[in-house]
Amino acid sequence: MDIPRIFNITESAHRIHNPITPEKLATLGRALRLEPGARVLDLGSGSGEMLCTWARDHGVTGTGIDLSMLFTEHARNRAEELGVADRVKFIHGDAAGYVAEEKVDVAACVGATWIGGGVAGTIALLERSLRAGGIILIGEPYWRRLPPTEDAAKKCEANSISDFLLLPELIASFGRLGYDVVEMVLADEDGWDRYEAAKWLTMRRWLDANPEDEMVPQIRAELTSGPERYAAYTREYLGWGVFALMRRVEPRAQ
Ligand code: SAH
């Protein structure tokens, strides 16, 4: 049970598998005003950077679930490295349907909302683990500008233009689901470069080290065409952000 091998190759050296930088991840941690001992659940926790650094910086405790064996191993190593292995736990497995035994203060899915079948389904899944008054974190792409054609959307790694919304529409969609957007930290082009351009050196080194591997043609094609496509499309059109949500409470009838 694992994710497609291509990601375990191209993102093997990533600490953060999203366009958010370490600085912005720290900004988000501060923005949420996390209390020591706060419990955090992270579905699709990748290499664990969010939980490990927030455990170090804010004393949170947490559980991450991720389908990549490699990323989960990296997350456990990172927890040891930062001295927080007693506070964070990383489970290798499918996070679809995962509900925490004990309710959490923050329930997150950062850049993996297919786990719940989309944003609405993922919010509903996270809600099952969340204490009353807790915060949901959703990391999700949006269009900074609408791509001019469906082909341009595909070159941004989307299946179609309708996969994503413009930022105001995405924010409005959280409202329609019954949530206040109470914070957000948005990626910028530099963050996208850290996520996408970091794959290129990893791919180049992998190609040099694995000339006989069956994945060579695919990785070679990606390294040859990926940088130019990225500069023309994803970097221009795609935004990305983490949105902090709190369920709206209906005013009590007088
Ligand atoms: N939140 C992390 C990782 C985002 S990348 C970060 O910001 O760094 C998306 C992650 O989802 C990858 O680590 C991938 O392995 C994981 N993933 C994909 N499908 C999954 C599933 N069904 N259950 C759990 N994790 C999954």
Residues whose N, C-alpha, C, O or C-beta is under 5 A from the ligand:
A	BS01	SAH	I3 R15 I16 H17 N18 G44 S45 G46 S47 I65 D66 L67 S68 F71 G93 D94 A95 A96 V110 G111 A112 I115
